[in-house]
Amino acid sequence: MTNQENQAANDEGLRRDIGFWGSAFLAFNGVVGAGIFALPETLYAQFGTFSPWLFPLFGGLILLIAVPFGKVAAHYPTSGGPVLYAAPYGPIVSFQAGWLYYVARVTALAANANVFMTYAASLWPAVGEGIGRAIGIAALCALLAFINIVGVKRAIRTLDALTLLKATPLIFMALWGIILSVGSVSFPSSLPPLSEVEVAALLTLYAFVGFENSVVPAGETANPQRTIPRGIVLTLLATVTLYFIVQLAYVGVMTPGAGGDAPLVTFGSVVAGPVGALLLTAAALFSIGGNLFATTTSTSRVTFALARDGMLPRWFSRVNESYQTPANSIIFIGAVGALLAISGSFVWLAVVSTLSRLFVYGITISRLPSLRREQGRAAHLFAHLWAGAGLIVCIWAALQSEWPAWRMLLVLTGVGLLLYALARRRRAQAA
């Protein structure tokens, strides 16, 4: 660990307990959550046999964002992620980058909590609707907050276990489905119109966003300059492969419209009967649970960093003395996530989450060429090319959003500005 890293950790009162696999699993669980369990039927109904190829297509586009994003993250060994990356643009932009990222992650947490309860209802119908669903969501968010408060090392160990529990049955059932469908899977005879692909852009990209989960707790990551960029790229390559084989198996086994609200449970039932349905229900719960867990661990550090830098009330920056974790920020994300989950639906929350995140990606990527100049080095041509390609993808994807999503984003941005103004006013009074 470098002196700079040691000093950063000491300044924040946090420990560097996250290694390479912990960082990679944070990214993997940030990406692989509800998307692969909610999207197969929607994509199959709209794109037919072309639907598996959407994942390599959009996976390639997200890599154009993730690679320059990771290169920027490698320059910052302290917690905060986008809050730090946007700091040279001024405090307002820095705050909005952090706040929009927070909005993206909280709405994603809420969207995925909805899907979690949909799959849980296949085992326990009481949590499928009404008050039972609301109580189930509240209890889930409270449990996530509690485990995170009692220590990041315990949280990462829990995440390691959830990663194995969710990936193993999903891969096994997908491969078994492909074996059963050999000879019946047909390659697409034609490409879908670009207009149809654009309509599905934000929802398909939602299946890949979340790789940035690993950058926010950089102040708790060992050797973050090397660990974080490598973990991001490895995660996305593994995710593209996983999504492709799952969708390919789904197309080979299922007929359009037969998946219902929990399409992979139906798929498991077709492939292996009740045992298959049970396995994929468990995989869904572990997968979405891992995603929710990673979101709670990572995103709670955003409000911690904003408060540490005087851009949110100091309440958010308080560290629990016993466990050395940002307990107040963890409690806050659990409460807000539960409220949004109870009041919203998966598709709506997923679109708002993706739109918010595109702004954060764009702000971060734009910093890549200037970072080299700040270090006294000439800006490399590849830095400009990476940044330009990533920005084009972000702008194109954001333009696919409809007005209701933009309106919600503006409302949430306004809430953030009010909190920012309150913090600045109290800081001025204290000075």
PyMOL commands that set and color helices and strands:
alter all, ss='L'
color gray80, all
select helices_A, chain A and resi 3-12+20-31+35-38+40-73+82-85+87-89+91-120+125-127+130-149+152-180+194-199+201-206+211-214+216-220+224-253+263-308+314-317+327-343+346-365+368-374+381-398+403-430
alter helices_A, ss='H'
color red, helices_A
deselect
rebuild
show_as cartoon
